[in-house]
């Protein structure tokens, strides 16, 4: 699951980078992809935190 999550994060990050020179930061598509990426990054953070806690 973690690898799939990282792969999806990378896909969305690349997609946002492609928007850079062509779209405004308030463009609805940019905002939507950014929110999706935020959600996945939050999920990844939770997983990483849990792994660190369970290690101890």
C-alpha positions in Angstrom: 0.0 0.0 0.0 2.8 2.4 0.9 4.4 2.0 -2.5 1.1 2.6 -4.3 0.6 5.7 -2.2 4.1 7.0 -3.1 3.6 6.3 -6.7 0.3 8.2 -6.7 1.9 11.1 -4.9 4.7 11.3 -7.5 2.1 11.2 -10.3 0.2 14.1 -8.8 3.3 16.1 -8.1 4.4 15.7 -11.7 1.0 16.7 -12.9 1.1 19.9 -10.8 4.6 20.7 -12.1 3.3 20.5 -15.7 0.6 23.1 -14.9 3.2 25.5 -13.6 3.9 27.8 -16.6 0.4 27.4 -18.1 -2.2 27.8 -15.4 -2.9 30.1 -12.5 -2.6 28.8 -8.9 -6.3 29.5 -8.5 -7.3 27.5 -11.6 -9.9 24.9 -10.6 -7.9 22.0 -12.0 -4.7 23.1 -10.2 -6.6 23.5 -6.9 -8.3 20.1 -7.3 -5.0 18.2 -8.0 -3.3 20.1 -5.2 -6.0 19.1 -2.8 -5.7 15.5 -3.9 -2.0 15.7 -3.3 -2.4 17.2 0.1 -4.7 14.4 1.1 -2.3 11.7 0.0 0.6 13.5 1.7 -1.4 13.6 4.9 -2.1 9.8 4.6 1.6 9.1 4.0 2.5 11.2 7.0 0.2 9.2 9.2 1.6 6.0 7.9 5.1 7.1 8.5 4.4 8.4 12.0 2.7 5.2 12.9 5.6 3.1 11.6 8.0 5.2 13.7 5.9 4.8 16.8 5.5 1.1 16.4 9.2 0.7 15.9 9.8 1.8 19.5 
